[in-house]
């Protein structure tokens, strides 16, 4: 079974500082990996996705993530935090190769990012 | 439409009541998903439709939960005899195609509170 672990339910950074949100996955086959952002009272918005092409994936709003198979990790980073980045971030995994007909995502429990002025 | 819409946005039900939650996916999207998001948790998969066919309902927590998409567009999630543990945000997502490479677009959710 696939699973996702997000280390740190809350992360606080200063405006302009590096953002690092951690995600480790467990999957029996090469996975597809995603980062979503959720603002209050809004649906989830896709930041970026890894689909077995380049291991360094660039997304929207200056975010990027690197797929490291040896570490089973897919950490999300942004060089310089902005106040508008304050939100909940979710890492998710899906296994396209399994012949189950299942196309759903398995989400981590989320990391709330606070940005201090 | 511009995006996935859900109604109502907020629903308060007394324990034992039945509720129906509606999802309007993006026009032309083949796949439709329902997720349940408890407070402070990530979304958890409930069920998946490809057009009108419900291909996976392995995430439905009990037989009180029922979903349908009769014409392959609008979907309804029904919860019978609601319990307090059903309190959560119910998210709907749709995607253009069948494969996982197709982005899932999420609606704003329906927040269900069972009192």
Interface residues (C-beta under 8 A of the other chain):
Chain A: X4 X9 X32 X36 X41 X42 X43 X44 X45 X46 X49 X51 X90 X92 X94 X96 X100 X101 X102 X103 X104 X105 X106 X107 X108 X109 X110
Chain B: X3 X4 X31 X33 X35 X40 X41 X42 X43 X44 X45 X48 X55 X56 X58 X59 X91 X93 X95 X98 X99 X100 X101 X103 X104 X105 X106 X107 X108 X109
